[in-house]
Every structure is written in structure tokens, then in C-alpha cells.
């Protein structure tokens, strides 16, 4: 049950950070790079909660 809560919280944080990155007044290419970095960090975090790493 704790793993499920951790996964849900991580997913919500990833969505929130992606939304905030979208609101930043930066160029499209830099914004895309930041989105990719956030998604990669989020996937790694989710895999840690699922005990893959």
C-alpha cells in the first residue's frame, strides 16, 4: 500500500512540475530539454518505488 501511495505522489509531482515548466518564459527548445529531464527523473523515481533499482 505504501508503494502505491508513493507512486501516486510521484506521479502528481511529475505532472505539477511539467505544468510549471510549461509556464516558464523560456524558449521552446530549452523547455523541451527541461521536460525530458523531468520525465527521466520521474521515471527513475517511479522505478525506485517499484523496487526495480
N, CA, C, O and CB atoms as a CASP TS submission, in Angstrom:
PFRMAT TS
TARGET T0000
AUTHOR 0000-0000-0000
METHOD Language model
MODEL 1
PARENT N/A
ATOM      1  N   UNK     1       0.824  -1.201   0.000  1.00  0.00           N
ATOM      2  CA  UNK     1       0.000   0.000   0.000  1.00  0.00           C
ATOM      3  C   UNK     1       0.863   1.258   0.000  1.00  0.00           C
ATOM      4  O   UNK     1       0.534   2.242  -0.663  1.00  0.00           O
ATOM      5  CB  UNK     1      -0.934   0.002   1.208  1.00  0.00           C
ATOM      6  N   UNK     2       1.979   1.223   0.753  1.00  0.00           N
ATOM      7  CA  UNK     2       2.860   2.392   0.781  1.00  0.00           C
ATOM      8  C   UNK     2       3.478   2.649  -0.588  1.00  0.00           C
ATOM      9  O   UNK     2       3.688   3.800  -0.971  1.00  0.00           O
ATOM     10  CB  UNK     2       3.962   2.204   1.826  1.00  0.00           C
ATOM     11  N   UNK     3       3.770   1.578  -1.326  1.00  0.00           N
ATOM     12  CA  UNK     3       4.341   1.746  -2.658  1.00  0.00           C
ATOM     13  C   UNK     3       3.343   2.436  -3.586  1.00  0.00           C
ATOM     14  O   UNK     3       3.723   3.286  -4.391  1.00  0.00           O
ATOM     15  CB  UNK     3       4.761   0.385  -3.240  1.00  0.00           C
ATOM     16  N   UNK     4       2.074   2.068  -3.471  1.00  0.00           N
ATOM     17  CA  UNK     4       1.046   2.684  -4.307  1.00  0.00           C
ATOM     18  C   UNK     4       0.906   4.169  -4.001  1.00  0.00           C
ATOM     19  O   UNK     4       0.782   4.982  -4.917  1.00  0.00           O
ATOM     20  CB  UNK     4      -0.295   1.978  -4.107  1.00  0.00           C
ATOM     21  N   UNK     5       0.923   4.524  -2.745  1.00  0.00           N
ATOM     22  CA  UNK     5       0.832   5.933  -2.355  1.00  0.00           C
ATOM     23  C   UNK     5       2.058   6.696  -2.859  1.00  0.00           C
ATOM     24  O   UNK     5       1.935   7.815  -3.356  1.00  0.00           O
ATOM     25  CB  UNK     5       0.705   6.069  -0.815  1.00  0.00           C
ATOM     26  N   UNK     6       3.230   6.092  -2.732  1.00  0.00           N
ATOM     27  CA  UNK     6       4.452   6.729  -3.223  1.00  0.00           C
ATOM     28  C   UNK     6       4.424   6.939  -4.720  1.00  0.00           C
ATOM     29  O   UNK     6       4.851   7.984  -5.211  1.00  0.00           O
ATOM     30  CB  UNK     6       5.658   5.903  -2.852  1.00  0.00           C
ATOM     31  N   UNK     7       3.928   5.959  -5.447  1.00  0.00           N
ATOM     32  CA  UNK     7       3.827   6.085  -6.906  1.00  0.00           C
ATOM     33  C   UNK     7       2.845   7.187  -7.276  1.00  0.00           C
ATOM     34  O   UNK     7       3.121   7.978  -8.178  1.00  0.00           O
ATOM     35  CB  UNK     7       3.390   4.747  -7.542  1.00  0.00           C
ATOM     36  N   UNK     8       1.714   7.252  -6.600  1.00  0.00           N
ATOM     37  CA  UNK     8       0.727   8.296  -6.890  1.00  0.00           C
ATOM     38  C   UNK     8       1.265   9.691  -6.585  1.00  0.00           C
ATOM     39  O   UNK     8       1.060  10.622  -7.363  1.00  0.00           O
ATOM     40  CB  UNK     8      -0.546   8.050  -6.091  1.00  0.00           C
ATOM     41  N   UNK     9       1.945   9.833  -5.466  1.00  0.00           N
ATOM     42  CA  UNK     9       2.521  11.130  -5.108  1.00  0.00           C
ATOM     43  C   UNK     9       3.585  11.537  -6.121  1.00  0.00           C
ATOM     44  O   UNK     9       3.641  12.696  -6.531  1.00  0.00           O
ATOM     45  CB  UNK     9       3.122  11.084  -3.689  1.00  0.00           C
ATOM     46  N   UNK    10       4.430  10.588  -6.526  1.00  0.00           N
ATOM     47  CA  UNK    10       5.462  10.882  -7.522  1.00  0.00           C
ATOM     48  C   UNK    10       4.823  11.299  -8.842  1.00  0.00           C
ATOM     49  O   UNK    10       5.282  12.245  -9.483  1.00  0.00           O
ATOM     50  CB  UNK    10       6.379   9.660  -7.733  1.00  0.00           C
ATOM     51  N   UNK    11       3.771  10.602  -9.249  1.00  0.00           N
ATOM     52  CA  UNK    11       3.092  10.932 -10.493  1.00  0.00           C
ATOM     53  C   UNK    11       2.499  12.336 -10.439  1.00  0.00           C
ATOM     54  O   UNK    11       2.602  13.087 -11.409  1.00  0.00           O
ATOM     55  CB  UNK    11       1.998   9.910 -10.788  1.00  0.00           C
ATOM     56  N   UNK    12       1.889  12.692  -9.332  1.00  0.00           N
ATOM     57  CA  UNK    12       1.298  14.033  -9.183  1.00  0.00           C
ATOM     58  C   UNK    12       2.392  15.106  -9.205  1.00  0.00           C
ATOM     59  O   UNK    12       2.214  16.165  -9.806  1.00  0.00           O
ATOM     60  CB  UNK    12       0.482  14.127  -7.862  1.00  0.00           C
ATOM     61  N   UNK    13       3.512  14.828  -8.555  1.00  0.00           N
ATOM     62  CA  UNK    13       4.613  15.801  -8.546  1.00  0.00           C
ATOM     63  C   UNK    13       5.177  15.986  -9.952  1.00  0.00           C
ATOM     64  O   UNK    13       5.490  17.107 -10.353  1.00  0.00           O
ATOM     65  CB  UNK    13       5.730  15.348  -7.579  1.00  0.00           C
ATOM     66  N   UNK    14       5.309  14.893 -10.701  1.00  0.00           N
ATOM     67  CA  UNK    14       5.801  14.995 -12.076  1.00  0.00           C
ATOM     68  C   UNK    14       4.861  15.855 -12.921  1.00  0.00           C
ATOM     69  O   UNK    14       5.313  16.722 -13.668  1.00  0.00           O
ATOM     70  CB  UNK    14       5.951  13.593 -12.702  1.00  0.00           C
ATOM     71  N   UNK    15       3.564  15.616 -12.803  1.00  0.00           N
ATOM     72  CA  UNK    15       2.584  16.406 -13.559  1.00  0.00           C
ATOM     73  C   UNK    15       2.659  17.880 -13.166  1.00  0.00           C
ATOM     74  O   UNK    15       2.612  18.758 -14.028  1.00  0.00           O
ATOM     75  CB  UNK    15       1.157  15.866 -13.326  1.00  0.00           C
ATOM     76  N   UNK    16       2.774  18.151 -11.874  1.00  0.00           N
ATOM     77  CA  UNK    16       2.856  19.534 -11.396  1.00  0.00           C
ATOM     78  C   UNK    16       4.110  20.226 -11.920  1.00  0.00           C
ATOM     79  O   UNK    16       4.046  21.369 -12.371  1.00  0.00           O
ATOM     80  CB  UNK    16       2.839  19.572  -9.863  1.00  0.00           C
ATOM     81  N   UNK    17       5.244  19.541 -11.862  1.00  0.00           N
ATOM     82  CA  UNK    17       6.496  20.137 -12.342  1.00  0.00           C
ATOM     83  C   UNK    17       6.427  20.377 -13.851  1.00  0.00           C
ATOM     84  O   UNK    17       6.888  21.415 -14.327  1.00  0.00           O
ATOM     85  CB  UNK    17       7.702  19.226 -11.997  1.00  0.00           C
ATOM     86  N   UNK    18       5.867  19.448 -14.601  1.00  0.00           N
ATOM     87  CA  UNK    18       5.722  19.654 -16.044  1.00  0.00           C
ATOM     88  C   UNK    18       4.810  20.842 -16.346  1.00  0.00           C
ATOM     89  O   UNK    18       5.061  21.595 -17.288  1.00  0.00           O
ATOM     90  CB  UNK    18       5.170  18.387 -16.709  1.00  0.00           C
ATOM     91  N   UNK    19       3.758  21.010 -15.556  1.00  0.00           N
ATOM     92  CA  UNK    19       2.876  22.160 -15.735  1.00  0.00           C
ATOM     93  C   UNK    19       3.622  23.466 -15.449  1.00  0.00           C
ATOM     94  O   UNK    19       3.486  24.445 -16.183  1.00  0.00           O
ATOM     95  CB  UNK    19       1.644  22.037 -14.819  1.00  0.00           C
ATOM     96  N   UNK    20       4.410  23.465 -14.374  1.00  0.00           N
ATOM     97  CA  UNK    20       5.161  24.677 -14.035  1.00  0.00           C
ATOM     98  C   UNK    20       6.234  24.979 -15.065  1.00  0.00           C
ATOM     99  O   UNK    20       6.485  26.147 -15.364  1.00  0.00           O
ATOM    100  CB  UNK    20       5.795  24.538 -12.659  1.00  0.00           C
ATOM    101  N   UNK    21       6.869  23.961 -15.611  1.00  0.00           N
ATOM    102  CA  UNK    21       7.866  24.171 -16.668  1.00  0.00           C
ATOM    103  C   UNK    21       7.196  24.770 -17.891  1.00  0.00           C
ATOM    104  O   UNK    21       7.777  25.617 -18.569  1.00  0.00           O
ATOM    105  CB  UNK    21       8.576  22.844 -17.038  1.00  0.00           C
ATOM    106  N   UNK    22       5.986  24.338 -18.174  1.00  0.00           N
ATOM    107  CA  UNK    22       5.252  24.877 -19.316  1.00  0.00           C
ATOM    108  C   UNK    22       4.936  26.358 -19.133  1.00  0.00           C
ATOM    109  O   UNK    22       4.798  27.087 -20.115  1.00  0.00           O
ATOM    110  CB  UNK    22       3.963  24.093 -19.530  1.00  0.00           C
ATOM    111  N   UNK    23       4.821  26.805 -17.895  1.00  0.00           N
ATOM    112  CA  UNK    23       4.503  28.202 -17.611  1.00  0.00           C
ATOM    113  C   UNK    23       5.737  29.110 -17.660  1.00  0.00           C
ATOM    114  O   UNK    23       5.599  30.332 -17.695  1.00  0.00           O
ATOM    115  CB  UNK    23       3.846  28.309 -16.252  1.00  0.00           C
ATOM    116  N   UNK    24       6.944  28.525 -17.663  1.00  0.00           N
ATOM    117  CA  UNK    24       8.162  29.333 -17.667  1.00  0.00           C
ATOM    118  C   UNK    24       8.325  30.088 -18.982  1.00  0.00           C
ATOM    119  O   UNK    24       8.021  29.562 -20.052  1.00  0.00           O
ATOM    120  CB  UNK    24       9.383  28.451 -17.417  1.00  0.00           C
ATOM    121  N   UNK    25       8.809  31.330 -18.892  1.00  0.00           N
ATOM    122  CA  UNK    25       9.002  32.120 -20.124  1.00  0.00           C
ATOM    123  C   UNK    25      10.369  31.837 -20.760  1.00  0.00           C
ATOM    124  O   UNK    25      11.215  32.728 -20.839  1.00  0.00           O
ATOM    125  CB  UNK    25       8.868  33.632 -19.820  1.00  0.00           C
ATOM    126  N   UNK    26      10.580  30.601 -21.210  1.00  0.00           N
ATOM    127  CA  UNK    26      11.830  30.255 -21.880  1.00  0.00           C
ATOM    128  C   UNK    26      11.511  29.742 -23.284  1.00  0.00           C
ATOM    129  O   UNK    26      10.363  29.441 -23.609  1.00  0.00           O
ATOM    130  CB  UNK    26      12.629  29.189 -21.065  1.00  0.00           C
ATOM    131  N   UNK    27      12.560  29.651 -24.108  1.00  0.00           N
ATOM    132  CA  UNK    27      12.377  29.250 -25.497  1.00  0.00           C
ATOM    133  C   UNK    27      11.918  27.798 -25.603  1.00  0.00           C
ATOM    134  O   UNK    27      12.067  27.014 -24.666  1.00  0.00           O
ATOM    135  CB  UNK    27      13.669  29.447 -26.276  1.00  0.00           C
ATOM    136  N   UNK    28      11.372  27.464 -26.738  1.00  0.00           N
ATOM    137  CA  UNK    28      10.803  26.141 -26.956  1.00  0.00           C
ATOM    138  C   UNK    28      11.795  25.005 -26.815  1.00  0.00           C
ATOM    139  O   UNK    28      11.472  23.977 -26.220  1.00  0.00           O
ATOM    140  CB  UNK    28      10.197  26.083 -28.297  1.00  0.00           C
ATOM    141  N   UNK    29      13.000  25.167 -27.352  1.00  0.00           N
ATOM    142  CA  UNK    29      13.999  24.088 -27.297  1.00  0.00           C
ATOM    143  C   UNK    29      14.442  23.837 -25.866  1.00  0.00           C
ATOM    144  O   UNK    29      14.541  22.686 -25.441  1.00  0.00           O
ATOM    145  CB  UNK    29      15.219  24.428 -28.173  1.00  0.00           C
ATOM    146  N   UNK    30      14.710  24.902 -25.117  1.00  0.00           N
ATOM    147  CA  UNK    30      15.126  24.752 -23.721  1.00  0.00           C
ATOM    148  C   UNK    30      13.998  24.143 -22.888  1.00  0.00           C
ATOM    149  O   UNK    30      14.247  23.324 -22.003  1.00  0.00           O
ATOM    150  CB  UNK    30      15.550  26.115 -23.131  1.00  0.00           C
ATOM    151  N   UNK    31      12.778  24.541 -23.169  1.00  0.00           N
ATOM    152  CA  UNK    31      11.619  23.999 -22.452  1.00  0.00           C
ATOM    153  C   UNK    31      11.470  22.496 -22.711  1.00  0.00           C
ATOM    154  O   UNK    31      11.130  21.731 -21.808  1.00  0.00           O
ATOM    155  CB  UNK    31      10.331  24.740 -22.872  1.00  0.00           C
ATOM    156  N   UNK    32      11.730  22.087 -23.955  1.00  0.00           N
ATOM    157  CA  UNK    32      11.631  20.676 -24.309  1.00  0.00           C
ATOM    158  C   UNK    32      12.707  19.862 -23.590  1.00  0.00           C
ATOM    159  O   UNK    32      12.439  18.749 -23.136  1.00  0.00           O
ATOM    160  CB  UNK    32      11.753  20.496 -25.830  1.00  0.00           C
ATOM    161  N   UNK    33      13.915  20.404 -23.483  1.00  0.00           N
ATOM    162  CA  UNK    33      15.005  19.727 -22.774  1.00  0.00           C
ATOM    163  C   UNK    33      14.659  19.563 -21.307  1.00  0.00           C
ATOM    164  O   UNK    33      14.893  18.499 -20.734  1.00  0.00           O
ATOM    165  CB  UNK    33      16.322  20.507 -22.924  1.00  0.00           C
ATOM    166  N   UNK    34      14.108  20.591 -20.691  1.00  0.00           N
ATOM    167  CA  UNK    34      13.727  20.523 -19.281  1.00  0.00           C
ATOM    168  C   UNK    34      12.619  19.493 -19.084  1.00  0.00           C
ATOM    169  O   UNK    34      12.634  18.755 -18.099  1.00  0.00           O
ATOM    170  CB  UNK    34      13.270  21.909 -18.772  1.00  0.00           C
ATOM    171  N   UNK    35      11.665  19.432 -20.001  1.00  0.00           N
ATOM    172  CA  UNK    35      10.591  18.431 -19.908  1.00  0.00           C
ATOM    173  C   UNK    35      11.150  17.013 -19.952  1.00  0.00           C
ATOM    174  O   UNK    35      10.735  16.151 -19.178  1.00  0.00           O
ATOM    175  CB  UNK    35       9.577  18.625 -21.045  1.00  0.00           C
ATOM    176  N   UNK    36      12.096  16.777 -20.863  1.00  0.00           N
ATOM    177  CA  UNK    36      12.688  15.446 -20.987  1.00  0.00           C
ATOM    178  C   UNK    36      13.436  15.072 -19.712  1.00  0.00           C
ATOM    179  O   UNK    36      13.344  13.934 -19.250  1.00  0.00           O
ATOM    180  CB  UNK    36      13.637  15.385 -22.197  1.00  0.00           C
ATOM    181  N   UNK    37      14.173  16.019 -19.141  1.00  0.00           N
ATOM    182  CA  UNK    37      14.910  15.758 -17.902  1.00  0.00           C
ATOM    183  C   UNK    37      13.945  15.433 -16.773  1.00  0.00           C
ATOM    184  O   UNK    37      14.188  14.501 -16.006  1.00  0.00           O
ATOM    185  CB  UNK    37      15.789  16.966 -17.522  1.00  0.00           C
ATOM    186  N   UNK    38      12.857  16.183 -16.656  1.00  0.00           N
ATOM    187  CA  UNK    38      11.866  15.932 -15.605  1.00  0.00           C
ATOM    188  C   UNK    38      11.234  14.557 -15.785  1.00  0.00           C
ATOM    189  O   UNK    38      11.032  13.836 -14.808  1.00  0.00           O
ATOM    190  CB  UNK    38      10.776  17.024 -15.612  1.00  0.00           C
ATOM    191  N   UNK    39      10.924  14.192 -17.008  1.00  0.00           N
ATOM    192  CA  UNK    39      10.313  12.883 -17.256  1.00  0.00           C
ATOM    193  C   UNK    39      11.283  11.760 -16.928  1.00  0.00           C
ATOM    194  O   UNK    39      10.880  10.755 -16.342  1.00  0.00           O
ATOM    195  CB  UNK    39       9.854  12.771 -18.713  1.00  0.00           C
ATOM    196  N   UNK    40      12.550  11.905 -17.291  1.00  0.00           N
ATOM    197  CA  UNK    40      13.544  10.872 -16.977  1.00  0.00           C
ATOM    198  C   UNK    40      13.711  10.716 -15.474  1.00  0.00           C
ATOM    199  O   UNK    40      13.743   9.594 -14.970  1.00  0.00           O
ATOM    200  CB  UNK    40      14.895  11.209 -17.623  1.00  0.00           C
ATOM    201  N   UNK    41      13.817  11.818 -14.758  1.00  0.00           N
ATOM    202  CA  UNK    41      13.944  11.758 -13.295  1.00  0.00           C
ATOM    203  C   UNK    41      12.689  11.131 -12.691  1.00  0.00           C
ATOM    204  O   UNK    41      12.783  10.347 -11.747  1.00  0.00           O
ATOM    205  CB  UNK    41      14.180  13.177 -12.701  1.00  0.00           C
ATOM    206  N   UNK    42      11.524  11.466 -13.225  1.00  0.00           N
ATOM    207  CA  UNK    42      10.280  10.886 -12.727  1.00  0.00           C
ATOM    208  C   UNK    42      10.206   9.386 -12.954  1.00  0.00           C
ATOM    209  O   UNK    42       9.764   8.643 -12.077  1.00  0.00           O
ATOM    210  CB  UNK    42       9.102  11.555 -13.384  1.00  0.00           C
ATOM    211  N   UNK    43      10.634   8.939 -14.123  1.00  0.00           N
ATOM    212  CA  UNK    43      10.613   7.504 -14.408  1.00  0.00           C
ATOM    213  C   UNK    43      11.574   6.759 -13.491  1.00  0.00           C
ATOM    214  O   UNK    43      11.245   5.683 -12.993  1.00  0.00           O
ATOM    215  CB  UNK    43      10.972   7.241 -15.879  1.00  0.00           C
ATOM    216  N   UNK    44      12.751   7.318 -13.265  1.00  0.00           N
ATOM    217  CA  UNK    44      13.709   6.684 -12.352  1.00  0.00           C
ATOM    218  C   UNK    44      13.134   6.625 -10.944  1.00  0.00           C
ATOM    219  O   UNK    44      13.283   5.619 -10.250  1.00  0.00           O
ATOM    220  CB  UNK    44      15.051   7.449 -12.349  1.00  0.00           C
ATOM    221  N   UNK    45      12.481   7.695 -10.524  1.00  0.00           N
ATOM    222  CA  UNK    45      11.873   7.713  -9.197  1.00  0.00           C
ATOM    223  C   UNK    45      10.767   6.673  -9.082  1.00  0.00           C
ATOM    224  O   UNK    45      10.669   5.981  -8.068  1.00  0.00           O
ATOM    225  CB  UNK    45      11.319   9.101  -8.887  1.00  0.00           C
ATOM    226  N   UNK    46       9.939   6.559 -10.107  1.00  0.00           N
ATOM    227  CA  UNK    46       8.872   5.555 -10.089  1.00  0.00           C
ATOM    228  C   UNK    46       9.445   4.136 -10.051  1.00  0.00           C
ATOM    229  O   UNK    46       8.917   3.270  -9.354  1.00  0.00           O
ATOM    230  CB  UNK    46       7.964   5.721 -11.316  1.00  0.00           C
ATOM    231  N   UNK    47      10.513   3.904 -10.792  1.00  0.00           N
ATOM    232  CA  UNK    47      11.130   2.582 -10.781  1.00  0.00           C
ATOM    233  C   UNK    47      11.734   2.248  -9.414  1.00  0.00           C
ATOM    234  O   UNK    47      11.763   1.083  -9.017  1.00  0.00           O
ATOM    235  CB  UNK    47      12.206   2.499 -11.860  1.00  0.00           C
ATOM    236  N   UNK    48      12.211   3.255  -8.702  1.00  0.00           N
ATOM    237  CA  UNK    48      12.712   3.002  -7.346  1.00  0.00           C
ATOM    238  C   UNK    48      11.574   2.600  -6.410  1.00  0.00           C
ATOM    239  O   UNK    48      11.748   1.723  -5.563  1.00  0.00           O
ATOM    240  CB  UNK    48      13.432   4.249  -6.797  1.00  0.00           C
ATOM    241  N   UNK    49      10.415   3.233  -6.557  1.00  0.00           N
ATOM    242  CA  UNK    49       9.279   2.842  -5.723  1.00  0.00           C
ATOM    243  C   UNK    49       8.801   1.434  -6.042  1.00  0.00           C
ATOM    244  O   UNK    49       8.303   0.730  -5.163  1.00  0.00           O
ATOM    245  CB  UNK    49       8.135   3.823  -5.901  1.00  0.00           C
ATOM    246  N   UNK    50       8.948   1.027  -7.278  1.00  0.00           N
ATOM    247  CA  UNK    50       8.527  -0.313  -7.669  1.00  0.00           C
ATOM    248  C   UNK    50       9.626  -1.351  -7.439  1.00  0.00           C
ATOM    249  O   UNK    50       9.482  -2.506  -7.841  1.00  0.00           O
ATOM    250  CB  UNK    50       8.110  -0.319  -9.131  1.00  0.00           C
ATOM    251  N   UNK    51      10.711  -0.951  -6.801  1.00  0.00           N
ATOM    252  CA  UNK    51      11.821  -1.825  -6.397  1.00  0.00           C
ATOM    253  C   UNK    51      12.527  -2.459  -7.589  1.00  0.00           C
ATOM    254  O   UNK    51      12.975  -3.603  -7.511  1.00  0.00           O
ATOM    255  CB  UNK    51      11.313  -2.915  -5.473  1.00  0.00           C
ATOM    256  N   UNK    52      12.626  -1.724  -8.687  1.00  0.00           N
ATOM    257  CA  UNK    52      13.377  -2.225  -9.835  1.00  0.00           C
ATOM    258  C   UNK    52      14.850  -1.928  -9.629  1.00  0.00           C
ATOM    259  O   UNK    52      15.703  -2.735  -9.999  1.00  0.00           O
ATOM    260  CB  UNK    52      12.869  -1.596 -11.158  1.00  0.00           C
ATOM    261  N   UNK    53      15.160  -0.778  -9.042  1.00  0.00           N
ATOM    262  CA  UNK    53      16.556  -0.412  -8.754  1.00  0.00           C
ATOM    263  C   UNK    53      16.863  -0.682  -7.310  1.00  0.00           C
ATOM    264  O   UNK    53      17.985  -0.443  -6.862  1.00  0.00           O
ATOM    265  CB  UNK    53      16.830   1.065  -9.086  1.00  0.00           C
TER
END
